[in-house]
């Protein structure tokens, strides 16, 4: 009995000195907006996966977590994040969420997002500035952040045509109902390639570039160290670059 007691005490001591591990795997709910935004994500049921799912599948191979992708409209997804009903916004930057009810906690950068002015070929301006677009009708997406142009929109120097998604931007721009559109560069290049409209639309100069990070709800910030470690590994191994290249 004494030997059993000694073993029990030793086990208790060993267990007592084992540090708490903050890297336990979890099921994480990841925001994906309703509809499609290729090449980042596609409609539910589409055989194509997209950059977001491919990158996060690579992340969780390293972290051991599981992912549940939650689809809903942009504004609702932000409210769900505020309430802790969504754990992760997959691609974000603090500059985009300064007015959010819950800012969140951000990972290391894993990519860069470039915002560009998209033109019909006959209206292309190589080194476009906001001054070149005074009085124009510019297509933008509802809820998106346009830091370089926001002051021009606010005082009416540039007219905004607010639309629900990037597909509508392209449709109205092609139809001549917009003068130009502000859009993500990867999205523009992908759509131009897929639709075969390189003779009709031209990607202009990048006016804003931001690091893309994972935005965690504060209740899940304990997962941050293992995701930062995964980001370092996937960047060093070139895995993230390969995923992006697949869609370019």
N, C-alpha and C positions, 0 to 999 in steps of 0.2 A: 504493500500500500504506500509505503514511503517513496518507493521508486516511481510509482504512478503520480504521486503528488509532486515530486521533483520535476518530472517530465512536463506536467501540467503548468507548473510555475514557469519553467523555461520557455514553453510555447507561448505563454501569456506575455512574457517579457519580449520575445521575438516579435510577436504580433504588435505589441505596443510601440516598438521602435520603427516599424515599417511606416514610411511617410505616406501621407494621403496622396493618391495619384489623381491629378486633375485631368488625366487623358482618357478616362473611361469613355467608351463609345456610346453614342446617343443616336436617337432618331431625330433628325432635324428637318423642319418644314421650310422649304425653299420657295420663295416667291417667283412665279412665272406669270406674266400678264396674259390676259385672255386674248385669244386669237393667235396671231403669228407675228414675229419680227425677225425674219431671216436676215443674216445667218445665225442669229443668237438663239432663237427657238422657233418651233413650228407649231402648227395647229395640233391639238390633241388627236392622236390616232395616225398622224403622219409618220411614215416609215423613217423619215430623216429626223435626226436628233437635234443637231445644232450645237453651237459653241458652248452655251451655258450648261447643257446636260453633259456634254463630253468633258468639259473642264471639271465639273463637280463629280462625275464618275471617277475621274482621275484623282481628285482630292481624296475621296473617301476610301479609295484603295490604299492610300497612305495612312489615313486617320483611323480607319476601322468603323467609322460612322455609317449609318444608313440615311438615305435621303427620301423625303416625300415632297414631290413638286406640287405646289398649291396654285391652281389657276384662278385668277379673278381679275376684274378691271383694275387699271392702275390705281385710281384713287381709293378703291376699296382695299386693295392690297396694302396701301400705306396705313390705312386705319387698322387693318388686322395686325400689322407690325406694331403699331402703337399699343395695341391691347395685348400683345404677346401671343397672338394666335398664329403668327408667322415668325419663325426664328431668324431667317436669313434673307436679306436682299442680295442676290448673287453678284451684281455688278453695280457699284455705287461709289460715291465720293462725298466727303463731308460738305463740300461746297453746294451740292445738290440738295442737301437735307438740313440746311441751317434753320429753316422755319418749322421743321418737323416737331411734333409734340414729344417724340422720343428720338433723340439724335442717333442713339445706338453706339456700338463700339466697332471700330474698323480694323481690318487686317492690314498686313503689308500689301503694297501694290503687286498685282500679278499681270497687268496688261495696261495699255493706254487707249483711251477713247478719243478719237479726233472728230470734231464737229466741222462741217463744211457748208459752204453755200452751193446749192445745186442749181444749174442753169439749163435752160434750153440752149441748144448749140448756137442759135443766132443772137442770143443775148449775153454770151459769155464775156466776163471781165476777168482777165488773168490775175491781177493783184487787187482783188476787190476789197473795199473797206466799207464800213457802215455809211460813210458819206456818199458812196456810189449808189446806195439803195434808197436815198431819201425820196419819199413820195411813192415808192413802189409798194406793191401788194405781195407780202412775203408769207409763205405757208409755214406754220409751226404746229407742233403737236400739243394738245391740251395736257397741262400738268408738267411739262418739261421746263427745264431751267436754261435760259439763254443769257448768260452774264454779260457778254460783250454788247448785245443788242437790246437788253431790257430797258435801258434808259431811253432809247430811240422809240421803242414800242410805247412806253409809258406816256410820252408827251406827243405822240402822234406823228413824229417826223418820218417814221416808217409805219406803214399800215400792216397789221397782222391779220391773217386769215387762219383762225384756230380750227384745227381738224382733230379727229379722233385717233388717227394712226398714220404711219408712213405710207401705206398703200394709197390713202386718199391724197396725200401730198403729191405722189408721183402722178396719179390720175389727173389732178387739176393742173399740175405743171405741164404735163404733156398736152392737155387740152387748151392751154393758153389762158387759163383762168387765174393763174398766179404768174407773177413776174419771176420770182425765184422761190426756193425753199431752203430752210435750214434743216439739216439732217445728219445723222451719223455717217461717217465715211464708209465703214464696212458695209452698212446697210445699202447705201447708194451704189457702191461698186458691185455688190452681189446682185442687186435687182437689175442693174444695167446689163450685166453679163447674162443673167438668166433670161431676161426678156429680149435680149438682142437689140437694145436701143442705144448703143454707143454712138450712133450717128445723130441721135436726137437730144440726148442729155449729156452734160459735161460737168464733171466734178471740179469745183473751184477750190480756192485756197482754204486751208484749214484756218479757222479763226479762234479755235479753242481746243486745247488738248488737256485731258485730265487723267490722272492715274485711276485705274479701276481696282477697287478693293471689295472685300466681302464685308457687308454690314450686318453685324450680329445684334439681335435684341440683347439688352443688358443681362437678362436672365440666363443667357447662353454664353456669356463672355468667358466662362471657364474653358470653352472649346477653342478659344483664340490661339493659345500657344501651339496646339497640335496642327491647326490649319496654317499658321505661319511657317511651321517646320515643313509642311507639305508643299507650300508655295515655293520655298527655297529649293527644295529637291526637284520639283517639276520644272522650275525655271532653269536650274543648273543642268538638268538632263535634256532640256530642249523639248519637253513634252507639250508644254502650253503653246510654244511657237508652232509645233507640228499641227496641233488642233486648229489654230487660226489659219494656217496655210491651207488646210484642207478645204476651207470655205472661201478662199480668195481666188 
